Each structure stands twice: as structure tokens, then as C-alpha cells.
Amino acid sequence: MTYVVTENCIKCKYMDCVEVCPVDCFYEGENMLVIHPDECIDCGVCEPECPAEAIKPDTEPGLESWLQLNSKYAASWPNISQKKDAPADAKAFDGVAGKLEAHFSPEPGAGD
């Protein structure tokens, strides 16, 4: 089992999760974070820290595509281990449906 970042992180990117991760397995994209599945130790401390409830265990049904997305972008985006400010409009995007198709960016973030 591993944890995955799902659609609600897109355009929210709160980053409370990176601060508590003991193995620094988060990677930063332009407008979302992902978890490297081979680095995640399945401790689960990140899940309750996410204000957007975007982190889920990969054992939940229907998350296969999110596991693939996390794996793909963790290989090319920079590592992040320090919390930064969330986007100014994060609250406006929290819970919005269809963010993957409408707002996902494959571009990397700045990282640490």
C-alpha cells in the first residue's frame, strides 16, 4: 500500500502534508503535489494533514489512475519537504469537480 494525491489537490496545493512526511516522498508540480509510491512508507501521517482531503490510500477503489499519475510525475518533478504558502485562490478551488481535465499542469514546481 502507498498513499496517493488525488484531484482535489489541483489548484489547492496546501502543502501541510510535506511538513509531516518522515521520508520526504512528496514532489511538486506547478499546481499540485504527488507522492512517490516507491518512497512512501505507508505511515499515513500525511492523510489527516491535508485540508483538501486529497490524499488517499491506494487501496481505495478507483485510484489506479491516480497511482499512475503520482508515479509518473514523481519521477520528473522536484522533491519538496518544506511547507510553502498555498495559492491565494486555493479555497475557491477546494472541492471543484473536473480539475484534472480543466486545470492540471504537467509542469514542475520549484521544489525546495
Backbone as CSV, one residue per row, in Angstrom:
resi,resn,N_x,N_y,N_z,CA_x,CA_y,CA_z,C_x,C_y,C_z
1,MET,0.835,-1.188,0.000,0.000,0.000,0.000,0.876,1.248,0.000
2,THR,0.385,2.264,-0.634,1.005,3.578,-0.605,-0.121,4.603,-0.574
3,TYR,0.225,5.820,-0.372,-0.760,6.901,-0.421,-0.591,7.636,-1.736
4,VAL,-1.683,8.205,-2.237,-1.644,8.947,-3.492,-2.332,10.292,-3.302
5,VAL,-1.869,11.258,-4.057,-2.512,12.568,-4.084,-3.513,12.533,-5.226
6,THR,-4.714,13.006,-4.955,-5.797,12.926,-5.933,-6.210,14.315,-6.424
7,GLU,-7.247,14.337,-7.222,-7.672,15.525,-7.952,-7.870,16.782,-7.120
8,ASN,-8.343,16.658,-5.888,-8.652,17.876,-5.149,-7.405,18.684,-4.781
9,CYS,-6.235,18.121,-4.935,-5.004,18.892,-4.699,-4.766,19.921,-5.804
10,ILE,-5.252,19.628,-6.997,-5.012,20.524,-8.130,-5.574,21.906,-7.831
11,LYS,-4.723,22.912,-7.963,-5.043,24.323,-7.718,-5.268,24.635,-6.230
12,CYS,-5.149,23.620,-5.346,-5.247,23.870,-3.899,-3.840,23.843,-3.296
13,LYS,-3.151,22.709,-3.463,-1.731,22.574,-3.113,-1.396,23.206,-1.758
14,TYR,-2.068,22.730,-0.712,-1.875,23.300,0.620,-0.509,23.027,1.249
15,MET,0.077,21.889,1.029,1.430,21.532,1.477,1.598,21.247,2.961
16,ASP,0.529,21.148,3.721,0.653,20.744,5.127,1.254,19.340,5.204
17,CYS,0.996,18.533,4.209,1.454,17.147,4.154,2.972,17.026,4.090
18,VAL,3.610,17.894,3.344,5.066,17.759,3.171,5.812,18.004,4.474
19,GLU,5.217,18.803,5.341,5.849,19.148,6.612,5.914,17.958,7.572
20,VAL,4.962,17.038,7.465,4.911,15.912,8.407,5.488,14.622,7.839
21,CYS,5.774,14.581,6.560,6.274,13.350,5.925,7.674,13.011,6.442
22,PRO,7.833,11.836,7.068,9.149,11.482,7.623,10.186,11.061,6.580
23,VAL,9.748,10.780,5.345,10.684,10.311,4.319,10.772,11.233,3.109
24,ASP,10.139,12.392,3.176,10.217,13.384,2.091,9.886,12.784,0.729
25,CYS,8.719,12.147,0.636,8.343,11.485,-0.626,7.386,12.318,-1.475
26,PHE,7.262,13.616,-1.171,6.399,14.491,-1.967,7.203,15.215,-3.041
27,TYR,6.562,15.394,-4.190,7.176,16.077,-5.322,6.215,17.154,-5.796
28,GLU,6.789,18.294,-6.217,5.975,19.466,-6.501,5.813,19.758,-7.980
29,GLY,4.561,19.815,-8.397,4.223,20.291,-9.721,3.811,21.743,-9.641
30,GLU,3.549,22.326,-10.779,3.158,23.725,-10.831,1.911,24.005,-9.991
31,ASN,0.927,23.071,-10.041,-0.286,23.357,-9.275,-0.827,22.175,-8.469
32,MET,0.012,21.179,-8.210,-0.364,20.095,-7.308,0.889,19.366,-6.827
33,LEU,0.722,18.520,-5.848,1.794,17.680,-5.340,1.494,16.230,-5.709
34,VAL,2.535,15.396,-5.710,2.360,13.955,-5.870,3.250,13.250,-4.854
35,ILE,2.920,11.990,-4.593,3.705,11.136,-3.699,4.421,10.094,-4.547
36,HIS,5.707,9.905,-4.286,6.456,8.860,-4.986,6.090,7.526,-4.333
37,PRO,5.414,6.626,-5.053,4.940,5.389,-4.434,6.048,4.460,-3.952
38,ASP,7.222,4.538,-4.538,8.323,3.676,-4.105,9.041,4.236,-2.880
39,GLU,8.783,5.482,-2.542,9.417,6.102,-1.378,8.484,6.177,-0.176
40,CYS,7.186,6.161,-0.425,6.190,6.244,0.647,6.303,5.006,1.537
41,ILE,6.325,5.229,2.859,6.429,4.108,3.803,5.066,3.747,4.402
42,ASP,4.012,4.286,3.849,2.652,3.940,4.238,2.335,4.264,5.695
43,CYS,2.955,5.308,6.226,2.731,5.657,7.631,1.397,6.360,7.832
44,GLY,0.913,7.059,6.816,-0.389,7.687,6.880,-0.458,9.028,7.587
45,VAL,0.669,9.579,8.032,0.598,10.852,8.762,0.190,12.014,7.872
46,CYS,0.393,11.903,6.579,0.037,12.987,5.666,-1.462,13.104,5.441
47,GLU,-2.161,11.988,5.433,-3.580,11.983,5.071,-4.432,12.934,5.925
48,PRO,-4.361,12.880,7.259,-5.202,13.793,8.046,-4.735,15.244,8.017
49,GLU,-3.523,15.500,7.533,-2.995,16.863,7.482,-3.488,17.654,6.277
50,CYS,-4.049,16.976,5.282,-4.469,17.634,4.047,-5.821,18.322,4.229
51,PRO,-5.854,19.651,4.220,-7.126,20.368,4.369,-8.112,20.076,3.240
52,ALA,-7.603,19.713,2.076,-8.463,19.440,0.920,-8.890,17.973,0.843
53,GLU,-8.404,17.163,1.780,-8.698,15.723,1.789,-8.368,15.073,0.452
54,ALA,-7.226,15.451,-0.094,-6.806,14.966,-1.408,-5.869,13.767,-1.338
55,ILE,-5.468,13.352,-0.161,-4.559,12.220,-0.020,-5.356,11.008,0.422
56,LYS,-5.200,9.915,-0.322,-5.962,8.693,-0.071,-5.037,7.484,-0.140
57,PRO,-5.368,6.401,0.600,-4.609,5.158,0.437,-4.939,4.541,-0.922
58,ASP,-3.954,3.976,-1.563,-4.187,3.429,-2.908,-5.057,2.177,-2.889
59,THR,-5.436,1.724,-1.715,-6.327,0.572,-1.611,-7.788,0.953,-1.833
60,GLU,-8.085,2.254,-1.842,-9.464,2.675,-2.128,-9.775,2.392,-3.597
61,PRO,-10.982,1.932,-3.890,-11.338,1.623,-5.280,-11.274,2.858,-6.185
62,GLY,-10.838,2.627,-7.423,-10.851,3.670,-8.432,-9.661,4.612,-8.430
63,LEU,-8.622,4.305,-7.669,-7.475,5.216,-7.594,-6.282,4.762,-8.434
64,GLU,-6.472,3.766,-9.274,-5.361,3.250,-10.082,-4.754,4.338,-10.971
65,SER,-5.619,5.146,-11.600,-5.101,6.191,-12.491,-4.334,7.257,-11.693
66,TRP,-4.742,7.506,-10.450,-4.029,8.484,-9.613,-2.688,7.925,-9.160
67,LEU,-2.618,6.613,-8.922,-1.339,5.994,-8.584,-0.379,6.134,-9.767
68,GLN,-0.877,5.926,-10.967,-0.041,6.074,-12.166,0.414,7.521,-12.346
69,LEU,-0.492,8.477,-12.142,-0.130,9.891,-12.273,0.914,10.286,-11.235
70,ASN,0.726,9.844,-9.985,1.697,10.152,-8.933,3.066,9.576,-9.281
71,SER,3.085,8.340,-9.724,4.344,7.679,-10.079,5.045,8.388,-11.240
72,LYS,4.285,8.726,-12.266,4.847,9.376,-13.452,5.497,10.721,-13.104
73,TYR,4.777,11.573,-12.392,5.295,12.914,-12.143,6.298,12.975,-10.994
74,ALA,6.244,12.017,-10.074,7.263,11.973,-9.016,8.650,11.707,-9.607
75,ALA,8.666,11.077,-10.768,9.947,10.775,-11.429,10.578,12.002,-12.083
76,SER,9.783,13.063,-12.321,10.344,14.220,-13.026,10.191,15.552,-12.286
77,TRP,9.289,15.641,-11.334,9.125,16.888,-10.582,10.114,16.948,-9.428
78,PRO,10.466,18.142,-8.955,11.423,18.267,-7.857,10.821,17.881,-6.502
79,ASN,11.662,17.356,-5.655,11.272,16.986,-4.299,10.946,18.226,-3.483
80,ILE,10.001,18.081,-2.570,9.653,19.178,-1.674,9.465,18.613,-0.263
81,SER,10.093,19.264,0.706,9.989,18.798,2.093,9.634,19.928,3.054
82,GLN,9.518,21.135,2.536,9.189,22.277,3.384,7.894,22.914,2.907
83,LYS,7.026,23.199,3.866,5.732,23.802,3.548,5.913,25.216,3.011
84,LYS,5.158,25.512,1.972,5.100,26.857,1.407,3.650,27.332,1.506
85,ASP,3.409,28.566,1.172,2.054,29.094,1.184,1.233,28.465,0.062
86,ALA,-0.018,28.215,0.362,-0.942,27.709,-0.647,-1.269,28.838,-1.623
87,PRO,-1.719,28.506,-2.817,-2.137,29.558,-3.760,-3.226,30.437,-3.144
88,ALA,-3.251,31.679,-3.525,-4.221,32.635,-2.971,-5.662,32.211,-3.229
89,ASP,-5.902,31.503,-4.336,-7.259,31.091,-4.675,-7.555,29.623,-4.333
90,ALA,-6.757,29.038,-3.441,-6.912,27.625,-3.103,-8.310,27.297,-2.587
91,LYS,-8.840,28.099,-1.700,-10.166,27.822,-1.136,-11.247,27.824,-2.218
92,ALA,-11.106,28.668,-3.206,-12.101,28.739,-4.284,-12.109,27.458,-5.117
93,PHE,-10.983,26.750,-5.185,-10.897,25.529,-5.984,-11.118,24.263,-5.175
94,ASP,-11.161,24.364,-3.848,-11.355,23.197,-2.992,-12.729,22.590,-3.252
95,GLY,-12.743,21.343,-3.697,-13.996,20.639,-3.949,-14.563,20.794,-5.343
96,VAL,-13.923,21.579,-6.189,-14.396,21.759,-7.562,-14.164,20.468,-8.350
97,ALA,-15.168,20.022,-9.054,-15.056,18.806,-9.866,-14.389,19.107,-11.206
98,GLY,-13.792,18.081,-11.797,-13.227,18.204,-13.137,-11.914,18.956,-13.222
99,LYS,-11.199,19.052,-12.118,-9.951,19.823,-12.129,-8.846,19.152,-12.947
100,LEU,-8.850,17.839,-13.025,-7.802,17.169,-13.801,-7.860,17.614,-15.260
101,GLU,-9.019,17.578,-15.837,-9.172,17.949,-17.243,-9.031,19.451,-17.459
102,ALA,-9.530,20.254,-16.538,-9.576,21.703,-16.740,-8.351,22.463,-16.249
103,HIS,-7.663,21.933,-15.226,-6.627,22.753,-14.596,-5.275,22.075,-14.355
104,PHE,-5.159,20.774,-14.537,-3.886,20.097,-14.250,-2.769,20.623,-15.138
105,SER,-1.616,20.881,-14.528,-0.434,21.277,-15.287,0.664,20.223,-15.104
106,PRO,1.235,19.726,-16.200,2.335,18.769,-16.088,3.691,19.448,-15.795
107,GLU,3.677,20.753,-15.717,4.923,21.483,-15.473,5.395,21.309,-14.031
108,PRO,6.703,21.252,-13.819,7.219,21.106,-12.461,7.064,22.369,-11.642
109,GLY,7.044,22.203,-10.330,7.073,23.330,-9.414,8.521,23.673,-9.103
110,ALA,8.719,24.496,-8.100,10.065,24.948,-7.741,10.801,23.955,-6.858
111,GLY,10.081,23.146,-6.066,10.730,22.256,-5.123,11.357,23.051,-3.988
112,ASP,12.208,22.382,-3.209,12.867,23.045,-2.070,13.934,24.024,-2.519
